Amino acid sequence: MAARSRTVRALLLGPLAVLACLIGAPASAPGAGWWAPPQHLTWYWQLQGTIRTGEPVAAYDIDGFESSAAQVAALHAEGRRVICYVDVGTAENFRPDYPQFPKSVLGHSNGWPGERWLDIRQLAVLEPIMAARLRMCREKGFDAVEPDNIEGFSNSSGFPLTAADQLTYNEWVAQQAHSLGMAVLQKNDGQQTAQLHGYFDGALTEQCNQYGECPLFQAYLTAGQPVLNAEYRLPRSRFCSSDNAAGIMGARMNLALNGRRFEPC
């Protein structure tokens, strides 16, 4: 984890369909083969604990390993799109596939318990593991992927990673998600948005107001794609007006992302 419409028809289909109309029912991307997230994408993000249902949003972002196909199907039945959180830049010792990572690819801790940066240059080792994770997302029915920790090159990873190494890896992740019929969001790494924008369908960033990084994701907004922003420390009075003006879908959450705080702008 990173630090870390339709109304008349719905009236004939019942209350869940009415909710789907109000929040934006799922729609396929024309000719792309995967969902095209709209710029005004209301969203809810929870990676730990029992998922809070009933939030009036168009998309839920939940943990790919911890969530079941039945949970994804239930959210779909309520008219939600569902985004699969999956780590692609660190190895987590609490995941079932952790034994597949050889010691040679394990670097420094990223600050979260049990997580270590990966040597993303070793593509022959990592690609089969990550491809299996993305297939898991697809098999459970997710519509999109949130690939976390895709900025190891700008952190103390324990490896001499370059910006070019990161671009190669991030582009592969995006292409792999698309090949499986899922949309994919750029997770942080705003400084490389100019190079990554053509590969991703939107962005999810953390604390971009606190750290002055929101303008780094402008390319997505210009293209009519979503930029989702989670702030952990700033009160909504400090960022919602600027997020709303920019077209960013901002919300205040708690760092644990366990559902205890969700205050959308």
C-alpha contacts under 8 A as a table, 3 or more apart, distances in Angstrom:
res1	aa1	res2	aa2	distance
1	M	4	R	5.23
1	M	87	D	7.04
1	M	112	W	7.29
1	M	148	D	6.73
1	M	149	N	7.54
2	A	112	W	7.92
2	A	148	D	6.63
2	A	149	N	6.25
3	A	206	E	7.85
3	A	255	L	7.24
4	R	206	E	7.34
4	R	255	L	6.30
4	R	256	A	7.72
5	S	21	C	5.29
5	S	22	L	7.12
5	S	24	G	6.18
5	S	25	A	7.10
6	R	9	R	5.92
6	R	10	A	6.46
6	R	21	C	5.75
7	T	10	A	5.06
7	T	11	L	6.36
7	T	18	V	6.71
7	T	21	C	5.93
7	T	22	L	7.80
8	V	11	L	5.33
8	V	12	L	7.01
9	R	12	L	5.44
9	R	13	L	6.74
10	A	13	L	4.98
10	A	14	G	6.48
10	A	15	P	7.79
10	A	17	A	5.03
10	A	18	V	4.92
10	A	21	C	6.69
11	L	14	G	5.91
11	L	15	P	7.50
11	L	17	A	7.44
11	L	18	V	6.19
13	L	16	L	7.84
13	L	17	A	5.84
13	L	18	V	7.60
14	G	17	A	5.60
14	G	18	V	6.45
15	P	18	V	4.96
15	P	19	L	6.34
16	L	19	L	5.13
16	L	20	A	6.25
16	L	77	A	7.62
16	L	78	E	5.45
16	L	79	G	7.30
17	A	20	A	4.82
17	A	21	C	6.24
17	A	78	E	6.98
17	A	79	G	6.84
18	V	21	C	5.15
18	V	22	L	6.38
19	L	22	L	5.09
19	L	23	I	6.25
19	L	56	P	7.65
19	L	78	E	7.27
19	L	79	G	7.23
20	A	23	I	5.36
20	A	24	G	5.71
20	A	25	A	4.90
20	A	58	A	7.68
20	A	78	E	6.28
20	A	79	G	4.39
20	A	80	R	7.03
21	C	24	G	5.22
21	C	25	A	5.57
21	C	79	G	7.81
22	L	25	A	7.91
23	I	42	T	7.51
23	I	56	P	6.56
23	I	57	V	5.63
23	I	58	A	4.99
23	I	79	G	7.92
24	G	58	A	5.69
24	G	79	G	7.52
24	G	80	R	7.95
25	A	58	A	7.17
25	A	79	G	5.22
25	A	80	R	6.73
25	A	81	R	7.99
26	P	79	G	6.46
26	P	80	R	6.73
26	P	81	R	6.16
27	A	35	W	6.72
27	A	36	A	7.80
28	S	33	G	7.47
28	S	34	W	6.31
28	S	35	W	4.79
28	S	36	A	6.54
29	A	32	A	5.46
29	A	33	G	6.49
29	A	34	W	5.65
29	A	35	W	4.74
29	A	36	A	4.60
30	P	33	G	7.43
32	A	35	W	7.72
33	G	178	H	7.92
33	G	181	G	5.71
33	G	182	M	7.95
34	W	143	D	7.55
34	W	178	H	6.91
34	W	181	G	4.79
34	W	182	M	5.09
34	W	183	A	5.66
35	W	143	D	6.59
35	W	144	A	7.44
35	W	181	G	7.94
35	W	182	M	6.59
35	W	183	A	5.64
36	A	183	A	6.75
36	A	201	D	6.73
37	P	41	L	6.90
37	P	183	A	7.71
37	P	201	D	6.86
37	P	202	G	7.27
37	P	225	Q	6.65
37	P	226	P	6.72
38	P	41	L	5.63
38	P	224	G	6.97
38	P	225	Q	5.67
38	P	226	P	6.00
39	Q	221	L	6.95
39	Q	224	G	5.26
39	Q	225	Q	4.27
39	Q	226	P	3.80
39	Q	227	V	7.09
39	Q	247	G	7.53
40	H	226	P	6.35
40	H	247	G	7.35
40	H	248	I	7.94
40	H	249	M	6.89
41	L	57	V	7.93
41	L	58	A	6.33
41	L	59	A	7.16
41	L	226	P	6.39
41	L	228	L	7.99
41	L	249	M	6.89
42	T	57	V	4.89
42	T	58	A	5.22
42	T	59	A	6.38
42	T	249	M	6.79
43	W	57	V	5.21
43	W	58	A	5.88
43	W	59	A	4.70
43	W	60	Y	5.74
43	W	61	D	7.33
43	W	228	L	7.92
43	W	249	M	7.95
44	Y	55	E	7.29
44	Y	57	V	6.61
44	Y	59	A	6.38
44	Y	60	Y	4.91
44	Y	61	D	6.11
44	Y	262	F	7.63
45	W	60	Y	6.02
45	W	61	D	4.70
45	W	62	I	6.26
45	W	257	L	6.88
45	W	259	G	7.73
46	Q	49	G	7.86
46	Q	51	I	6.72
46	Q	60	Y	7.88
46	Q	61	D	6.39
46	Q	62	I	5.43
46	Q	63	D	7.53
46	Q	257	L	5.01
46	Q	258	N	5.45
46	Q	259	G	5.60
47	L	61	D	7.71
47	L	62	I	5.25
47	L	63	D	5.11
47	L	85	Y	7.65
47	L	256	A	7.87
47	L	257	L	5.56
47	L	258	N	6.00
48	Q	51	I	7.61
48	Q	63	D	7.63
48	Q	256	A	7.31
48	Q	257	L	6.22
48	Q	258	N	4.51
48	Q	259	G	7.51
49	G	258	N	5.49
49	G	259	G	7.37
50	T	258	N	7.99
51	I	259	G	7.18
52	R	55	E	7.25
52	R	259	G	6.57
57	V	60	Y	7.43
57	V	80	R	7.32
58	A	79	G	7.28
58	A	80	R	5.07
58	A	81	R	6.23
59	A	80	R	5.13
59	A	81	R	4.55
59	A	82	V	5.52
59	A	83	I	7.10
60	Y	75	L	7.92
60	Y	80	R	6.82
60	Y	81	R	6.40
60	Y	82	V	4.91
60	Y	83	I	6.04
61	D	82	V	5.89
61	D	83	I	4.44
61	D	84	C	6.07
61	D	85	Y	6.52
61	D	146	E	7.82
62	I	67	S	6.99
62	I	82	V	7.41
62	I	83	I	6.29
62	I	84	C	5.70
62	I	85	Y	5.65
63	D	66	E	5.44
63	D	67	S	5.86
63	D	84	C	5.86
63	D	85	Y	4.63
63	D	86	V	6.57
64	G	67	S	5.52
64	G	68	S	7.89
64	G	84	C	4.91
64	G	85	Y	5.32
64	G	86	V	5.80
64	G	136	M	7.55
64	G	137	C	5.98
65	F	68	S	7.74
65	F	86	V	7.59
65	F	95	R	7.77
67	S	71	Q	6.37
67	S	72	V	7.35
68	S	71	Q	5.20
68	S	72	V	6.48
68	S	140	K	6.56
69	A	72	V	5.08
69	A	73	A	6.09
69	A	139	E	7.66
69	A	140	K	4.23
69	A	141	G	6.30
70	A	73	A	5.00
70	A	74	A	6.10
70	A	140	K	7.92
71	Q	74	A	5.06
71	Q	75	L	6.35
72	V	75	L	5.22
72	V	76	H	6.23
72	V	82	V	6.59
72	V	140	K	6.89
72	V	141	G	6.38
72	V	142	F	6.66
73	A	76	H	4.93
73	A	77	A	6.14
73	A	141	G	7.13
74	A	77	A	5.01
74	A	78	E	6.57
75	L	78	E	5.13
75	L	79	G	6.62
75	L	80	R	5.40
75	L	81	R	7.27
75	L	82	V	7.16
76	H	79	G	5.05
76	H	80	R	4.97
76	H	81	R	6.20
76	H	82	V	7.36
77	A	80	R	7.30
81	R	142	F	7.69
81	R	143	D	6.18
82	V	142	F	5.35
82	V	143	D	5.51
82	V	144	A	6.64
83	I	142	F	5.86
83	I	143	D	5.89
83	I	144	A	4.60
83	I	145	V	5.28
83	I	146	E	6.50
84	C	137	C	6.08
84	C	142	F	6.02
84	C	143	D	7.66
84	C	144	A	6.02
84	C	145	V	4.57
84	C	146	E	5.74
85	Y	145	V	6.07
85	Y	146	E	4.73
85	Y	147	P	6.22
85	Y	148	D	7.17
86	V	133	R	7.28
86	V	134	L	7.84
86	V	145	V	7.17
86	V	146	E	6.23
86	V	147	P	5.24
86	V	148	D	6.19
87	D	90	T	6.27
87	D	91	A	7.56
87	D	147	P	5.50
87	D	148	D	4.60
87	D	149	N	6.47
88	V	91	A	7.74
88	V	130	M	6.44
88	V	147	P	5.73
88	V	148	D	5.80
88	V	149	N	6.40
88	V	150	I	6.88
89	G	117	W	6.12
89	G	118	L	5.72
89	G	120	I	7.30
89	G	148	D	6.41
89	G	149	N	4.59
89	G	150	I	5.37
89	G	151	E	7.55
89	G	152	G	6.70
90	T	110	N	7.78
90	T	115	E	6.01
90	T	116	R	5.15
90	T	117	W	4.29
90	T	118	L	5.10
90	T	149	N	6.54
91	A	98	Y	6.58
91	A	101	F	7.41
91	A	106	L	7.23
91	A	114	G	7.99
91	A	115	E	5.50
91	A	116	R	5.37
91	A	117	W	6.50
91	A	118	L	6.52
92	E	95	R	5.74
92	E	98	Y	6.45
92	E	114	G	5.49
92	E	115	E	4.51
92	E	116	R	6.79
93	N	98	Y	5.51
93	N	114	G	5.24
93	N	115	E	6.54
94	F	98	Y	7.16
94	F	114	G	6.99
95	R	98	Y	5.52
96	P	99	P	7.54
97	D	100	Q	5.64
97	D	101	F	7.77
97	D	129	I	7.77
98	Y	101	F	5.79
99	P	102	P	7.44
100	Q	129	I	7.38
101	F	105	V	6.76
101	F	106	L	7.40
101	F	125	V	7.82
101	F	126	L	7.80
102	P	105	V	5.94
102	P	106	L	7.14
103	K	106	L	5.26
104	S	119	D	7.87
105	V	118	L	5.28
105	V	119	D	4.76
105	V	120	I	7.68
105	V	122	Q	7.14
106	L	116	R	6.04
106	L	117	W	6.14
106	L	118	L	5.16
106	L	119	D	6.60
107	G	116	R	5.53
107	G	117	W	4.91
107	G	118	L	5.74
107	G	119	D	6.88
107	G	157	S	5.66
107	G	158	G	4.89
107	G	159	F	6.80
108	H	116	R	5.27
108	H	117	W	5.64
108	H	156	S	7.02
108	H	157	S	5.19
108	H	158	G	5.21
109	S	112	W	7.00
109	S	113	P	7.87
109	S	114	G	7.61
109	S	115	E	5.66
109	S	116	R	4.19
109	S	117	W	6.15
109	S	157	S	7.44
110	N	115	E	6.13
110	N	116	R	5.62
110	N	117	W	6.11
110	N	156	S	7.90
110	N	157	S	7.34
111	G	115	E	7.35
112	W	115	E	5.67
116	R	157	S	7.88
117	W	152	G	6.74
117	W	157	S	5.31
117	W	158	G	7.55
118	L	152	G	7.75
118	L	157	S	7.30
119	D	122	Q	5.96
119	D	157	S	7.92
119	D	159	F	6.33
119	D	161	L	7.60
120	I	123	L	6.19
120	I	126	L	7.14
120	I	161	L	7.75
120	I	165	D	7.15
120	I	166	Q	7.28
120	I	169	Y	6.54
121	R	161	L	7.47
121	R	165	D	6.25
121	R	169	Y	7.73
122	Q	125	V	5.63
122	Q	126	L	6.37
123	L	126	L	5.06
123	L	127	E	5.46
123	L	169	Y	7.76
124	A	127	E	5.92
124	A	128	P	7.37
125	V	128	P	6.65
125	V	129	I	7.40
126	L	129	I	5.35
126	L	130	M	6.11
127	E	130	M	5.17
127	E	131	A	5.77
128	P	131	A	5.07
128	P	132	A	6.19
129	I	132	A	5.26
129	I	133	R	6.48
130	M	133	R	4.92
130	M	134	L	6.23
131	A	134	L	5.13
131	A	135	R	6.13
131	A	176	Q	7.02
132	A	135	R	4.99
132	A	136	M	6.18
133	R	136	M	5.04
133	R	137	C	6.57
134	L	137	C	5.07
134	L	138	R	6.42
134	L	145	V	7.81
134	L	176	Q	7.68
134	L	177	A	6.48
134	L	180	L	7.91
135	R	138	R	4.98
135	R	139	E	5.98
135	R	180	L	7.17
136	M	139	E	5.09
136	M	140	K	6.19
137	C	140	K	5.32
137	C	141	G	6.52
137	C	142	F	5.54
137	C	145	V	7.55
138	R	141	G	5.11
138	R	142	F	5.50
138	R	143	D	7.48
138	R	180	L	6.68
138	R	181	G	7.72
138	R	182	M	7.22
139	E	142	F	7.61
142	F	145	V	7.55
142	F	182	M	7.38
143	D	181	G	7.83
143	D	182	M	5.23
143	D	183	A	6.41
144	A	177	A	7.83
144	A	182	M	4.69
144	A	183	A	4.28
144	A	184	V	5.29
144	A	185	L	7.58
145	V	177	A	7.09
145	V	182	M	6.82
145	V	183	A	6.29
145	V	184	V	4.72
145	V	185	L	6.36
146	E	184	V	6.17
146	E	185	L	5.39
146	E	186	Q	7.19
146	E	187	K	6.52
146	E	204	L	7.72
147	P	150	I	7.04
147	P	173	V	7.81
147	P	184	V	7.62
147	P	185	L	7.17
147	P	186	Q	7.30
147	P	187	K	6.31
148	D	187	K	5.84
149	N	152	G	6.52
149	N	187	K	7.17
149	N	188	N	7.87
150	I	166	Q	7.18
150	I	170	N	6.48
150	I	187	K	6.70
150	I	188	N	7.36
150	I	189	D	6.66
151	E	154	S	5.80
151	E	155	N	7.06
151	E	166	Q	6.82
151	E	188	N	7.32
151	E	189	D	5.33
152	G	155	N	5.16
152	G	156	S	7.41
152	G	157	S	5.95
152	G	161	L	7.29
152	G	166	Q	7.34
153	F	156	S	7.70
153	F	157	S	7.10
153	F	160	P	7.56
153	F	161	L	4.78
153	F	162	T	5.48
153	F	163	A	6.06
153	F	165	D	7.70
153	F	166	Q	6.27
154	S	163	A	7.88
156	S	159	F	7.72
157	S	160	P	7.88
157	S	161	L	7.87
161	L	165	D	6.11
161	L	166	Q	7.24
162	T	165	D	5.07
162	T	166	Q	6.41
163	A	166	Q	5.08
163	A	167	L	6.22
164	A	167	L	5.07
164	A	168	T	6.22
165	D	168	T	5.28
165	D	169	Y	6.35
166	Q	169	Y	5.16
166	Q	170	N	5.94
167	L	170	N	5.12
167	L	171	E	5.87
167	L	192	Q	7.87
167	L	195	Q	7.64
167	L	196	L	7.28
168	T	171	E	5.40
168	T	172	W	6.29
169	Y	172	W	5.14
169	Y	173	V	6.32
170	N	173	V	5.08
170	N	174	A	6.31
170	N	196	L	7.77
171	E	174	A	5.15
171	E	175	Q	6.12
171	E	196	L	7.00
171	E	199	Y	6.30
172	W	175	Q	5.12
172	W	176	Q	6.00
173	V	176	Q	5.16
173	V	177	A	6.28
174	A	177	A	5.23
174	A	178	H	6.27
174	A	184	V	6.08
174	A	199	Y	5.98
174	A	200	F	6.22
175	Q	178	H	5.08
175	Q	179	S	6.05
175	Q	199	Y	7.05
176	Q	179	S	5.03
176	Q	180	L	6.52
177	A	180	L	5.26
177	A	181	G	6.61
177	A	182	M	5.38
177	A	183	A	6.63
177	A	184	V	6.41
178	H	181	G	4.99
178	H	182	M	5.14
178	H	183	A	6.05
178	H	184	V	7.28
179	S	182	M	7.47
183	A	200	F	7.52
183	A	201	D	6.15
184	V	200	F	5.57
184	V	201	D	5.66
184	V	202	G	7.20
185	L	200	F	5.60
185	L	201	D	5.63
185	L	202	G	4.91
185	L	203	A	4.73
185	L	204	L	6.25
186	Q	189	D	7.48
186	Q	196	L	7.76
186	Q	200	F	5.96
186	Q	201	D	7.61
186	Q	202	G	6.22
186	Q	203	A	4.37
186	Q	204	L	6.05
187	K	203	A	5.87
187	K	204	L	4.93
187	K	205	T	5.84
188	N	203	A	7.27
188	N	204	L	6.29
188	N	205	T	4.72
188	N	206	E	6.85
189	D	192	Q	5.91
189	D	193	T	7.04
190	G	193	T	5.17
190	G	213	E	7.11
190	G	216	L	5.20
190	G	217	F	6.09
191	Q	194	A	7.73
191	Q	216	L	6.29
192	Q	195	Q	5.57
192	Q	196	L	6.16
193	T	196	L	4.89
193	T	197	H	5.35
193	T	216	L	6.75
193	T	217	F	6.33
193	T	219	A	7.36
194	A	197	H	5.71
194	A	219	A	7.17
195	Q	198	G	7.16
196	L	199	Y	5.49
196	L	200	F	6.60
197	H	200	F	5.54
197	H	201	D	7.64
197	H	202	G	7.87
197	H	219	A	6.86
197	H	220	Y	6.86
198	G	201	D	7.94
200	F	203	A	7.54
201	D	220	Y	7.89
201	D	225	Q	6.55
201	D	226	P	7.75
202	G	220	Y	5.92
202	G	225	Q	5.25
202	G	226	P	4.90
202	G	227	V	5.84
203	A	217	F	7.29
203	A	220	Y	7.30
203	A	226	P	6.36
203	A	227	V	4.78
203	A	228	L	6.16
204	L	227	V	5.79
204	L	228	L	4.60
204	L	229	N	5.88
204	L	230	A	7.98
205	T	208	C	6.36
205	T	227	V	7.34
205	T	228	L	6.14
205	T	229	N	4.91
205	T	230	A	6.52
206	E	229	N	5.49
206	E	230	A	4.79
206	E	231	E	5.98
207	Q	210	Q	5.12
207	Q	211	Y	6.24
207	Q	213	E	7.97
207	Q	229	N	6.81
207	Q	230	A	5.85
207	Q	231	E	4.53
207	Q	232	Y	6.73
208	C	211	Y	5.30
208	C	212	G	5.59
208	C	213	E	4.52
208	C	214	C	4.74
208	C	229	N	6.89
208	C	230	A	7.93
208	C	231	E	7.46
209	N	212	G	4.97
209	N	213	E	6.32
209	N	214	C	6.00
209	N	231	E	7.51
209	N	239	F	6.46
210	Q	213	E	7.91
210	Q	231	E	7.53
210	Q	233	R	7.96
210	Q	234	L	6.97
212	G	215	P	7.63
213	E	216	L	5.55
213	E	217	F	7.83
214	C	217	F	5.95
214	C	218	Q	7.48
215	P	218	Q	5.31
216	L	219	A	7.79
217	F	220	Y	5.95
217	F	221	L	7.19
217	F	227	V	7.06
218	Q	221	L	5.14
218	Q	222	T	6.12
219	A	222	T	5.12
219	A	223	A	6.26
220	Y	223	A	5.08
220	Y	224	G	6.31
220	Y	225	Q	4.94
220	Y	226	P	6.45
220	Y	227	V	6.78
221	L	224	G	5.04
221	L	225	Q	5.36
221	L	226	P	6.35
221	L	227	V	6.81
221	L	246	A	7.96
221	L	247	G	6.88
221	L	248	I	7.73
222	T	225	Q	7.45
226	P	248	I	7.00
226	P	249	M	7.32
227	V	247	G	7.78
227	V	248	I	5.22
227	V	249	M	6.15
228	L	248	I	6.09
228	L	249	M	4.81
228	L	250	G	5.99
229	N	248	I	6.84
229	N	249	M	6.00
229	N	250	G	4.61
229	N	251	A	6.41
230	A	250	G	5.92
230	A	251	A	5.22
230	A	252	R	5.75
230	A	253	M	6.34
231	E	234	L	6.19
231	E	250	G	7.44
231	E	251	A	6.27
231	E	252	R	4.82
231	E	253	M	6.22
232	Y	252	R	5.73
232	Y	253	M	5.37
232	Y	254	N	5.43
232	Y	255	L	5.90
233	R	252	R	7.83
234	L	237	S	7.94
234	L	238	R	6.07
234	L	239	F	7.14
234	L	252	R	7.55
235	P	238	R	5.54
235	P	239	F	7.21
235	P	252	R	7.13
236	R	239	F	5.42
236	R	240	C	5.26
236	R	251	A	7.57
236	R	252	R	6.59
236	R	263	E	7.80
236	R	265	C	6.84
237	S	240	C	6.12
237	S	241	S	7.30
238	R	241	S	7.57
239	F	242	S	5.47
239	F	243	D	6.09
239	F	250	G	7.96
240	C	243	D	5.03
240	C	244	N	5.89
240	C	250	G	6.51
240	C	251	A	7.72
240	C	265	C	5.29
241	S	244	N	5.20
241	S	245	A	6.12
242	S	245	A	5.07
242	S	246	A	6.17
243	D	246	A	5.18
243	D	247	G	6.05
243	D	248	I	4.75
243	D	249	M	6.62
243	D	250	G	6.01
244	N	247	G	5.10
244	N	248	I	5.86
244	N	249	M	7.03
244	N	250	G	7.60
244	N	265	C	7.47
245	A	248	I	7.64
249	M	264	P	7.99
249	M	265	C	7.31
250	G	264	P	6.14
250	G	265	C	5.62
251	A	262	F	6.84
251	A	263	E	5.42
251	A	264	P	3.91
251	A	265	C	5.42
252	R	261	R	7.22
252	R	262	F	5.96
252	R	263	E	4.96
252	R	264	P	6.16
252	R	265	C	7.82
253	M	257	L	6.67
253	M	259	G	7.95
253	M	260	R	7.87
253	M	261	R	4.94
253	M	262	F	4.98
253	M	263	E	6.49
254	N	257	L	5.51
254	N	258	N	7.47
254	N	259	G	7.83
254	N	260	R	6.96
254	N	261	R	5.50
254	N	262	F	7.62
257	L	260	R	7.47
257	L	261	R	7.79
258	N	261	R	7.79
259	G	262	F	6.59
